[in-house]
Amino acid sequence: MAQRLREALRGWRIFALGAVVVLICATIAWIVFDEEPRYRVRSAMITVNSGPNGDEPISLDTSLYLPDTDDPAPAVLLAHGFGGTKNTVRAQARDLAKDGFVVLTWTARGFGRSSGMIHLNDPDYEVRDAQRLLDWLATQPQVRKDAENDPQVGAAGESYGGALALMLAGLDQRVDAIVPQITYNDLGNSLLPNATGAGAAQGVFKRMWAGIFFAGGNTPGSNPQCGRFAPNICELYQKVATDGEGNPEAAATLRRLSPASVLPTVKAPTLLVQGLADTLFPVTEANANAIGISANGTPVKVAWFSGGHDGGEGPKADQERIQELTLDWLKYYVADEGAEPKDTFTYSRMTGLDLSRQGISSTAYQVESYPRLSSSPRSVAVTGSPQEIANPAGGSPAAISALPGLGQLGDLSALAEVSLDLPGQHATFDSQALSEAIDVVGSPTVRIKAASPSGEAVLFVKIYAVDADGRASLTNGQVAPVRLQNLPTDIANAQEVTVQLPGITRRFERGEKVRIVIATTDQGYASPVEPAVYTVDAANEVQLPTVDSSPINTTTSNLRWILAGLAATIVLGVIAAIVIARWRHRKADRSVVEKYAETPLVVDGLRKEYSNGFVAVSEVSFKVERGQVVGLLGPNGAGKTTSLRVLMGLTQPSAGEVLVFGHHLVPGAPVLSRLGALVEGPGFLPHLSGLNNLRLYWESTGRPEADARFDEVIEIAGLGKAITRKMRTYSHGMKQRLAIAQAMLGLPDLLVLDEPTDGLDPPQIAQMRRVLQRYAQDGRAVLVSSHLLAEVEQTCTHAVVVSRGRVVASGPVAEIVGEGKDARRLEDAFLELVSSRDADPREATR
């Protein structure tokens, strides 16, 4: 058998070497010959006739990106965001050109070198400009045509440019597909939101974002009061900003300038990409667009990512996912290439910090179809009595929920989840600690009541997660502003109104509380200037939407090719490993030594000698019985840690045997499920809670969750409410207890620990002592290595003393230290035993 194995291994080595050589050659060829796709750029000022009557000449600063091909190619009209120019989208244009598209970018009227004034995507101006650019594309020989004057074209853009893509598709049926990103459905509802659904005419003015928006139209040399805005737009802004609230005229005008006005005629397949870290255009805007377009029978796909106007581009994984979705969408619906995109909804959830990229990390999930914002709601009870809250004079000072305009800096601010609610200006309504985690995907809803002496009130409703230590976090700074009218003066007479909170993706952990906050001010919004005291109350529940999702992974295309190249070698390696493992498994002694079938651990004649001749363990033999806490003692270099490493299979012994409940300890032995260990420090993730770290470890074992017995382990380890806190907040002692809790998962019959009290202070050591003693109850056993002799004397029932790789004493601690007048401290006994062993290597007390 051994000869056949050697021959098989020799054949495997030759085959593997050949596979590696082929892989290296293929990789070199790929690097050398796989050139970067090329493209060409032509920039020009193009004059088109636009305006309400089509007779206004407008000069647009354009760039045309041409792929490296002699054949006509499909085109993409790529629009920029508000305040940008054609250069803002240069990187996206290059990528699309490399992928075979003709890409036309331009600076919108009123910005950069283009002429004209800003009309906010007016159908008679900005949208008509884009239609004239479609006419121009149809004359270019490099562009593939669907028909005469009908280029094969898609439209894409972010924010202001995304709204333009939507409106162009609604007003010009030549557009074959669109990819609007982080954009709006109704500009009125975005800048004058009212979370009760009352509309922009009764909305709350989003003054900080509106101010940033308006400032984007000011350029050097332009009108100092209105910048390059058209007079009617300037007048609208100044009135709303002065009044601090919406009005019917402003609401009607902004709706006419928004995609909402043209959605019934959008026939182009639409990929809607929206950011979760976005207080300007939250996911509710994409939801409204999705509902309106899908009503036409038009294919619609929705994707959320952990970025936006506050969060920037989001994590690298999200960027790759959105780029892949965009390319697949345009390839299929514009270029008639590739497979039809699946009708799945994808979203991401922030999971922590990616220090290598100095940003946030996230996990992406997918759902079979778009569930909208209120799918499968879970009801969570909240409690609290009616409370009085004050609106300060002038609306100042105001609470801070978000910092609009941070852009990519928002990557980190979004993760911080900081909010500042001012005393006396907010009311809170809390749930009990959750008995299980809830993954929220969508817009929570809550019913509130209010009373006001003036009959009106502006309020800001938020949802927080509150951990076991009382720390509250607000997801992405999202707030639901409401303006309530015709209110009674007595809360007893108030009617409930339903408030739709902003859409979020958030895991509320087990042990956390859900908190509803109703505040009178927010720095991002205009509040009434008159001081007032309102009485507010929340209904006894909040609805948390959930979805049935599964995680997805995204990688760069280069990485996928590399992995594909490695796949053959990996598969062959796995096959060889399985063959060898099966042979070893058959050779392994699987018999049970009956007399030790109920003994947790038997070590007999253990020896470990390294190839250089160094003997770490000469001969170690001892037993650990049920109900015992056994201390393994010895000076540095005595062989304690090496012995434990052998016990755990981390290194192979040179001689001797280890029996766990009568089974020989070999890799893959089923009896290993009855053993838990902490021999080398565990790697915990600091951004996860203690409980989630334990869950993640247990999932990696592949064993059923019910077998973990989390509640019992947490109780024995004494972790209490701290188990729901993030790991990064743990003290060293708490981390040690969590590490031991990890070893205890499944409540194994034998627990092996190496220096569990290392680095702990005296109170923490005392806590650890109680943990180990509790664990040994009910017939379980503990083997613990330690150099703290006084602690071993108080904790352990038995001890094994090792010196120079041999056992010099073993037995009950009481016998080793002696009784009566001969009693001594364990430390004294230890020193005597070690010195005796040094004097006479043959002497050993058994």
C-alpha positions, 0 to 999 in steps of 0.5 A: 500500500505504501509503495502504491501511495508513493507512486501516486504521489510521484505522479501527482507531483509531475502532473501538478508541476506541469499544471503550474508551468502551464498556468505561469505561461498562460499568465505571462501571455495574458499580461503581455498580449492582453492590451488595454482597450483603446479609445479616441476622444473628440471635443467640440462646441456643438450648437443646437436649436432648442427652447420652447419653440426650437429656435434658440441656439445653444452652444454645448461643450461636448466630448465624443469617446470612440471605441477602437473599432471600424464598425458602427457601435451602440452609443451612450448619452452620459450626463453629469450631476448638478454643478459639474461639467463633461469632465466630471464623468470622464472616467465613466465615459472612458470605461464605456468606450473601452467596453465598445460604446460610443459615448457623448458627454456634454456640459449642460446649459448654464454650466462651464463653457456651455451657454444658456441659463439653468432651467432645472431639466425643463422639458423645453430646455435641458431635455430638448438640448439632449434630444438635439444631441440625439439628432446629432448622434444619428448623423455620426457614421461611428454610431449604430442606427435602429432606423433613420435619425434613430441612433442605438442609444442609452442614457445614463447619469447621476443626480441631476444627470440621472433625472435628465436620463429619465425625462429624456426617455419619457419624452423621446422614444429613441432612447433604448435603455437608461441607467439613472443613479442617485436621482429624484422622482419629484424635486419638490418632494426631495427639497420640501419633504413631508413624511406623512405623504401630504406633498411638497406644498406642505413640505419642510424646507431642506434648507442646507441641501437646497442652499448647496444646490442653489450655490452650484449655479453661481459662477464668477461673473454671473448675477450675484443674486441668481447666478446662472439660474433662469429668473423663474427658478431664482424667484421660486428658490428665494420665496421658498427660502424666505418663507421656510416652507413650500407652497402650491405654486413651487410644488407644481413647478418642481414636479413639472421639472421632475421625472414624475411628470413623464414616468407614464411614457417611459418605455426604455428598460430602466436600471435604478441605482440609489444610495443609502447614504443620501439625505438629498435623494433617499431611496424613497425617490428611486422607489417612486420611480420604480413603481411609476415605470413598472406600471407601464410594463417596462423592465425595471431593476433596482439596486441600492448601495452604501454611498450617495450624496452623503456617502460618496461612491461607497465601498469598493465592492459596491462600486464593482457591483454597480459597474457590472450591473450597468454594463450588463444592462447597457450591453443587453438592452442597447448593444443587443449583447449578452444575457438578459439581466435577472429581475433581482433586487440588490442592496448592501449593508455597511459592516465596518471599516476597510482600513486598506482603502480608508473607507467603509466595507459592506456586504451585498445581498439579493432578493428575487424581485423588488419588494418596494419599501414595506415588505414583510413588516415586523411589528416591534412594541415601543413604549412611552407617555405623551411628552412636551418638547420645545421649539426654540426661538428662531429654530436655533440651536438645532439638532444635528443628524447629518452633514450635507455635502460631505461627499466622499468624506461621508464614507466615514461619517456614515459609519460613525452614525452620530446624531445630536438631539438637544435636551428639551427638544426631543421625545423618546419611545423605546422598545424592550431589548430584542430577543432576536436580530431583525434585518431591516430593509426598507422604510419603517413606519410609525404612527404619531400624535401631536398637539400645538398651541398654534395648531401647527407643528414641524417635527422630525422623526428618527429611528435609532438602534440602542445597544446594551450600554445605551449608545444610540446610532442613527443610520446614515443620518436619515430623518423623516420631516413632517409638517402637521396642521389643524392640530388640537391644543390637547393631545387627548384630542389629537389624531394619529398620523402615519410617518414613513421613515427613510429607507434603510438597510440595518441589522438591529442586533439581539439585545439592542433596543429600537428607539423612536425620537420625535424632535422639534429641530434639525440643522438641515431643515427650516423650523418655525421661528416662533417659540412653542411647546408641543405635546407629542406621543407615539403609537405603541409599535413601529413596523420594520420591513424585512426581506428574504435575501441571500448574500452575493459576492462581487469581484473585479473581472481581472480577479475572476480571470486569475481565479479561473486560471488557478481553478484547475490547479486547486481542483487537482490539489483538492483531489490529491488531498482527499486521496491522501486524507482517505488513505490516512483515515483508513490507516488511522486507529479508529478503535476505542479503548474501552476502559477510557471511554468515559475519561475526557483525556488520557496522555500516555508517553507523549514525546516531541522531538524536532528535526534538529534534535531539540527535545521539547517534550521528553515523556509526559503522561497524565489523565483528566477526569470528569468534574476536574479542573486540572492545572498544567504547570511548569517553568518557561520551556518546560513543554507545557504549550508544546504538549497542548499543541500536540493535544489539539493536533496543531503539531504531531508527536514523535511518540506516545498517544493521546486519547479523548474519551477513549478515541485516538486523537487524529485529524478529522476524528468525530470525537474532536466535536467533544473538545473545545480549546483556546491555545492560540489567540482567536481573531475577532472582528472589531466592528461586530458585536461579541455575539456576532463574532461567536455566531460567525465562528460557529457558522464556519464549523458547519454545525447546526446553530441549535447545537451552539447553545449560545445562551448557556455559554454566554451565561457561564462566561458571564458576558451579560449585556456586553455580548451585544456591544461591538468588540472594539469596545471590550476591555482586555478581560472581556476579550479573554472571556469572549475567547473562552466563550468561543471555546465553550460553544457547543458545551464540549465535554473537555475544555483546553485553555492556554494561559487564559488569565494572561494580562488580566488584573486581579478582579478579572482573574477572580472572574475567570476563576468562577467561569472555569469552576462553573464550566466543570460542573455537570461532569465536564472537565477543564485542562488549563495551562498557567504560570500563576501558581496562586491562582491555580491553587484556588481554581484547580482541583488537580495539577500536573507539574512539568519540568524539562519535558517530564512530569515531576508531580501530578494529583490533587492540589491538596496532596501536592501542597500537603496537609496539616503542619506539612502544608505549604503553598503550591508555589513552594511545592512547585519550586521544590519539585522543579529544583529536585528534578533539576538535581536528579533527572531520574526522579519523578513523583507519580 
